[in-house]
Amino acid sequence: MTKLFYKIIAFFQNFLRGGEDNDVLDGSLSLRPKEVENVAAQRVPYEDGLEDNKRPLDKKKELLEIKSHSYYKLRDSISKYALEYLNKGNASFDNNDYLEAIKSYDKAIDFNPNLEEAYHQRGWAKYCLGDYWWAIDDYNKAIEINPKAEYSYNNRGVSKQKLNDVEGALEDYNKAIEINSYCFLAIVNRGRLKNQEGDIKGAIKDFSSVIERDSNYLDAYLERGEILLMQGHYENALVDFTKAIKINPQNSTGYLNRGLILCKLKNYVDSIDDYSKAISIDNTSHTAYNNRGYTRLFIGSYEAAIKDFSLAIEINPFFAYSYNNRGFAKYKLGKFKEGLMDCKYSLKLDKKNSYVHYNLGLLYKALNQLKRAQSHFDKAKSLDYDGPIERT
């Protein structure tokens, strides 16, 4: 049945191309009506052994109309099936069912091997599954079909970046921007890559160039704000995150980062409010609970802080900072043995955390185990602990 189906397709392709031999479906769906009309008008095929020059003119015209109608009906049917599977794949993708999406995209491509979007979307689904090499393969095909597909270049660049092909990723981002200077997604991704590679000025330049042309481009503010935060430019970073929140009040990242800045600026009440807002948007963020608990330590709300750290640990049992912070909160409440258990477990998860060594020093000192305390104070000093070191 399948062979017969494709023979029918090939027959009508052959007819519309002037009777040339062609046994495979190779791009017939991409023919524009004008092209089909021009080719068909040049020649009428043989029918029932009669040569075209022996057939009356009106009969030729009637035959042409019948054949053209049948071809278009078949072509439209194939296009319809391809688009149906494409849409089905997109629906599965939107539901995060990437394997089912790939199956649908496969079928869309079976019906139309030149459907660029199917390759692009299938590559995206494979990327989401961590199959970066196979994703690149699909983006290659999408670009082969449409060399001006800037978003396929962008996505291929992201996939290459995941594979640590920095040069290849940068080349793809640049190509996407060359095709469309307003491809802001590629500019932002290039800025992220520059930031990753230590080109801070270049990264800020990319993010700022997007903001200059689109004052409501959320990711550009978030990315630039994060760099400013890491560089200690808190006031400027605060402006960027506040703008990001204004653009999208339901984006938790803006509240998380602004909360961190407010804490560093010792505006603890507003910082806690921002973390609470972030949690109301996304209550699965262990970072939000941990940071809110951390901020509560500064105002002496140790019990509330412990609850936050416990919630963070419940979400992510391997987050070393929350165990350390909870241990310190217990230390402040005089629960030295409980605090010691938390900090020791934190050290098990992260042996190079200078702060957990310092807290262990405090706890052992409180338990009158002075040699152990001094050992941890010395270890904290040898690492990156930048606070005052107690002596036993």
Buried (B, 14 or more C-beta within 10 A) or exposed (E): EEEEEEEEBBBBBBBBBEBEEBEEBEEBBBBEEEEBEEBBEEEBBEBEEEEEEEBEEEEBEEBBEEBBEBBBEBBEEBBEBBBBBBEBBBEBBEEEBBEBBBBBBEBBBBBBBBBBBBBBBBBBBBBBEEBBEBBBBBBBBBBEBBEEBBBBBBBBBBBBBBEEBBEBBBBBBBBBBEBBEEBBBBBBBBBBBBBEEEBBEBBBBBBEBBBEEEEEBBBBBBBBBBBBBEEEBBEBBBBBBBBBBEBBEEBBBBBBBBBBBBBBEEBBEBBBBBBEBBBEBBEEBBBBBBBBBBBBBEEEBBEBBBBBBBBBBEBBEEBBBBBBBBBBBBBBBEBBEBBBBBBBBBBEBBEEBBBBBBBBBBBBBBBEBEEBBBBBBEBBBEBEBEEEEEEB
